[in-house]
């Protein structure tokens, strides 16, 4: 694949994946106004974020096997169409219950973009090459969390929170056209798995019996939980506790995303000298240490908002190193069922995120609550690496273990 083709692939897939962070993050500055407009509580509004993450998790478990059975393009286009429909209906949602339900549907639709993008990368690359390309991919999709709150704030200046969903619907339409015109099918018919429900169950069973794969999935999941605890709590912590306005919140939130992106691009250079496993161990060591400092700063108020942001930046930086490398090790082991493997990886990531998001609200929606859940995610990721994956047993990511059973004849 030429450099030009790689750049085009990164831009197309990054744009597709970006709709997930945009769907999650773009309405964050509007959470307080949604609370007031719909006459509900901050915890109830945060549950709409949880609903989106739950939809993403569940949707990926369904889309993954479909992408292995019918190719990558058809499930992707169906998911984008569902996302556009749900976004349009969110514009007219009359109650928090209806909005929460539609956010679940949004998540179900957008799940197709992350599963298919991951599967396409695995169709074409493996091992360190996968990790390097995925890191480049995260540069493109990482712009979404930076731009989303700022874009959301700009929309709020022109209209109300419902206008955010108008923009999301329009972006969904644009991405549907992009997928139709610029993304070719990467899974030929002879490699598709059409063994039905029984084969899907066997495939998931084989994945779950691979201890290293499970460990890497848990690492990625808990790192994502730390990220979404930050996403869920940041608007209330920065705006309500520290008094930032919507525009200042967008800047502060974007600073954290810069840490994530910086790490993903540094990861490309690090992989020229070290394996994904070594980088992953160092990243989680840094993340756990920074998480401890985050709790101290939040509990004592030492250094004010600046210290809190610095510790958060380090946690997100470590997450930017951990997520592409854990995904690379996990996905490389099961290229023969890339869609299903990507689905399980994504489902665990967004499933843990769905749990972490409301947990911040339950604990109080303040700096200490957010810090506790963020740090807890990094500690759990480290424990998953040490106790489940066991770094000393992790082989070179270019080596694939025993293959998943061949699919039954349809």
N, C-alpha and C positions, 0 to 999 in steps of 0.2 A: 504494500500500500504506500503510495507516494505521500510526501509531506502535505501537499495540497488536499489530498483525499482525507488525510487524518484530521486536518484543521476543519474541513467541512463536516466530517463526522462528529467532531467534538462540539461544534456550534449547533448542529441539528439536534443531537442527543441532549446537550446541555440545555437548549431551549425547551425541549420537551420535559425534562426533569424539573426545570425551573417553575413550571406551573404548580408543582406541589408546594414548595416554599412560599410562592405567591399566594396560593389559596390559604395557607396557614397563617402567614405573617402580615399580609396586606391590611387586614382589618384590626390588627392589634391596637393602633392608636385610637380606634373607635370603641374599644371595649367599655370604657367608662360611659360614653354617650349611648351605647346600646343598652347598658344597665338602666340609665335614666329613661330613655325613650320607651322601652318595653316594660318599665315598672317592675324590674326584677332585682336580683342580687348579683354581686360580682362573682360569687361562686357558681351561680347558675349560668352566667355568661361564659365563664371559663369552661363549663361543660360542653359548650358548643365547639370549643377547640378540641376537647376530648373526643367528641363525636366525629370530628374530621379525622383524627388520628385513628380511631377505632375503625372507621370506614376504610381508611388506607390499609390497615392491617388485614382486615377481613377480605377486602377486595383483592389483595395480592395473592392470598391463598387460593382464590378462585382463578384469577387471571394467569398465574404461573403455569399450571397444567394446560390451560387452554392455549397459551403461547407455545408450549412444546408440542401440542397436538395439531394446531391449525396455522402455525407460523406466527411471525411477530406483528405483521401489519394489521390484520383484521381485529384482534383483541384491542390493539392500541386505538384504532379509529372508533370502535364501539365505546371504549372508556372515555375518550374525549367528548363524544356526543352526549354521553350521560352527564359529564361534568358541566357542559354548556347548559343543558336543560335545568340542572339543579341550581346553577348560578342565577339563571333568569328567575326561577321561582323564589330564590332567597330575596330578590329585590322587593317582592310583595309579601314577605312573611309577616303575619299579623301578631304573632306571639313568640315568646322565647322557645316554647316547645316545638312549634313548627320550624323555626329557624334551626334549632338543634337537629331535628330530623333531616332537614335538607342538607345540613352540613355533613351528616353521615353519608348521604347519597353523593355529595360532592367528593368525599373521600373515596368512596367506592369507584367512582369514575376515574379520578386522577391516579388511582393505584396502578392503572395500566401503563402509565408513562414511565414510572420508576422501574417496574418489572421488565418491561420490554427494553428499555435503554440498557439496563444491566445485562440482560440476556444477549442483546446485540453485541455489546463489548466482549462478552465471553465467547460468542460465536467466532469472533475474529482474533482474540488475544487470550493469553494465559500468563500466570505467574507474575514476575516483575513487570513484564510488558503490560499486563492488565492493570497493575497498581499504578504504573506511570500514566497510562492513558486515563484511568479513572481519576487520578489527581488532576490532570488537565481538565477533565470533565467537570470536576468540582470547582474549578476556577470560573467556568461559565455559569454553572448553576448556583455557585456561591454568591454571585452578584444579586441574585433574587432576594435573599434575606436582607442585604444592605439596602436595596432599592425599594423593597416592598413597604416597610413602614413609612419611608419618605414619600413614596407614591400615594400611600393611603392617606397621609397627612395632607398632601396636595388635593386629593379628591375631597377630603372633608372640608377644606377651605372653600371649595366650589359648590359642594352639595352636602348631603348627610351620609350616614353610614351605608345606606342602601345603594348609593352610587358606586361604592367599592365593588359590589357584586355585578354591576353593569360592566365595569372594566374587566372583571374576571371572565365574564361571559364573552366579551369581545376578544380577549386573549386566547380563550379556548377555541374560538372560531379560526383565529389566525394560525394556531398550532395544528389544527385539523388540516388546513390547506398545506402547511409545511410538511406534515407527515405524508400526505397524498403525493406531493410533488418531489420531495427530496430524500425520502427514506426508502431504500430498496429492501426487499425481503432477504434476510441473512440465514434463514433456516430452510434448506431445500426439502422437498417432500420426502426423500428417502431417509432423512434424519428425524422425521417427526414421530412422536410417540402417540399412538392411537389405540392403546389398550383399554381405554375406558376407565371407569371408577376404580376397578380392582387394581389396575396398573398404577393409577395415581396414589392409591393407598400404599402399595408396595414401594413406590418411589420415595414417598415421604418417610416410610419406615426405614428404608436404607439410609437416607440422609440422617435421620435421628440416631442411627446406630454408629455413625462416624463421630467418635468423641472429639476429634480436633475440629471438625466442621461445627458441631454443636457449641464447642467452646468459643470459636470465632464468631458465631452468630450471637452468642450471649454477650461477648465483648462489644460487638457493634451495637447491640440492643441497649446495653446499659450506658454506653457513651452517648447514644441518641437520647436516652432518658435524661441525662444531664443537660443536653442541649435544649430539649423541650421544656424542662423545668425553668430554664432561663427564658425561653420564649413565652411561656405562660405567665410567669411572675413579673417580668421586666416592666411591662406597661404600668402595673400598679405600684411597683417598688419605685421606679424612676419618677413617675408622675405624681402619685399620691404621697409617697414617703419623702422623696427628695425635691418635689415641687417643680419638676421640669415640665415645660409645655409640650405640645404635640410635636413641634418641629425639633426641639432639643432632644426629645425622646428618640426621634428618628436618627439623629446624629449619634447619640449614645449607643443605641441598638446596633447601628451600622459599624461602630468601632469594634464590637465583639465579632461581627461577621468578618471584618478585615483580619482578625486573628485567625479565624478558621481558614480563610482563603490563603493567607500567608503560609500557613503550615502545609496545606495541600501542595503548594508550588515548591516549597522547600523539600517536600517529600520526594519529588522527582529527582532532585540532586542527591539526596541521601541514599536513594536506591541504587545509585551508581557505585556505591561503596559497601553498602550493607544490605542484608536480606530484609524482606518485609517483617519477618519475625523479630529481628533485632530492633528495628525502628519501633515496632509495636511495644516492646518491653520498655524502651526508654520513654515513649510517649505516655504510657500509663503511669510510670513512676512520676513523671512531671505532673500529670493531671491530678493524681492523688495528693501530692504535696500542695499544689495550688488550691485544691479543694479544701484542705485543712486551713490554709491561710484565709480563704474566703469566709469560712465559718467564724474565724477569730475576728476578722474585720467587721463582719455583719453584727456579731454579738457585742463587740466593744465600741463600735463606732470609730475606731482608730483610723485616722486618715480620711474620714468622710467618704464621699462618693468616689473620689479619685482612687483610693485604695481598693474599694469594692470593684470598680471597673478594671483595675489592673489585675486583680486576682481572677476575675471572670475572663479576661483576655487570655490569661495563661491556660485556664481550663479549656476554653474553646480552641486555643492553639493546639493543645494536646489532643483534643478530639479530632482536629483536622489531620493529625498524623495517624491516629488510631483507626479511624473509620475506613479509609481506602486500603490500608494494609490488612486489616482483619477481613474485609470483603475479598481482597485478592487471594488470601490463603484459603478462605472458605470456597469461593467460586471456582478456583482452579482445580480443586479436588473433584469436582463433579460437572465437567463440561458437557457430558452426555445428557444431562437433564438441567441445562442452565436456567430455563424458565422457572421450573419448580424450585430449584435451589435459590434463585433470586427472590422468588415469592416467599419462601420461608425466612430468608434473611430480612427482607423488607417487613414482613408481618411481625417478626419479633421486634424489630427496631421501632415501628410505629405503635405496636402494642404496648411496649414499655413506655413509650412517650405518652400514650393515652392514659396510663396509670400515673405517670409522674406529673402531668399537667394539673389535674385537679388536686393532687396531693399538696401542691404549694398553697392552694386556696384553703384547704382543710387545716393546714398548719398556721394560717394567719395572714397570708398574702403580703408579708413584709420581707425585708431584706434577709432576716435570719431564716425564715421559712424557705425562701428561694435558695439560699446558700446551703441549707441542710440537704435539700433534695438534689441539688447539683453535685455537691461533694459526695453524697451517697451513691449517685450513679457512677462516678469515677472509681470509688472504692469497690463497688460491685463488679465493675468491668475488670479491675485488677484481680479480684478473687476468682472470677471466671477464667481468666487467663492462667492463673497459677494452679487452680484446683481442678479445672475441667480440661482445658486444652493441654496444659503441662508443656511449657516451652521446650523442655529437653527432649520431648517426644515428637515435636513438630518437624516434619521433613521439609526439604526444599520444595517451594510451591510449584515448581515445574513438574514434580513427580505426582502422578495421580494414583491413589490407592485402588483397591478392588472396585470395579465398576458397579454401578447400580444395575440390577437385573434388567435384561432386555424386555421391552414391552411385549405383552401378549398380542397375538394377531387379532386385529379388529374383526 
